[in-house]
Amino acid sequence: MKINEITNGYLKSYIGNVKCLVPRMGALTIRVGIQSDTAMGARYALSRIYGRENVVSVNQVVSETVLKDAKTYGADNKTQTPQRLQVKSLKDQSKRLSDQAKRVKAQQDVQKAQAKLRAAGQTSNY
């Protein structure tokens, strides 16, 4: 493994719940951290260490920086008021209508240009 694979976040962190037998105490479920590129890889590594039947679950660790980045890029979980939703809906509708108007105008311009070409072609043949 290369150092840049680790420093660039190539490996993801996983938390595995593993059953362990402890003498005179019975079975305990412990949490174990492991790094791997996939969840299946983490599960396989834990099953090789602790035994396949002892691996209860494997979950990916989500860091706070990932959540902050998601909010930066528009993943906003805030509940919006009905008034804000109405304004947003009207803005979206306005944008759709202006885009539709631009498309219709472009189609009309193309049709006019094609009609001029046909007219020019008909007059030049005679």
Buried (B, 14 or more C-beta within 10 A) or exposed (E): EEEEEEEEEEBBBBBBBBBBEEEEEEEEEEEBEBBBEEBEBBBBBBBEEBEEEBBBEBEEEEEEEEEEEEEEEEEEEEEEEEEEEEEEEEEEEEEEEEEEEEEEEEEEEEEEEEEEEEEEEEEEEE
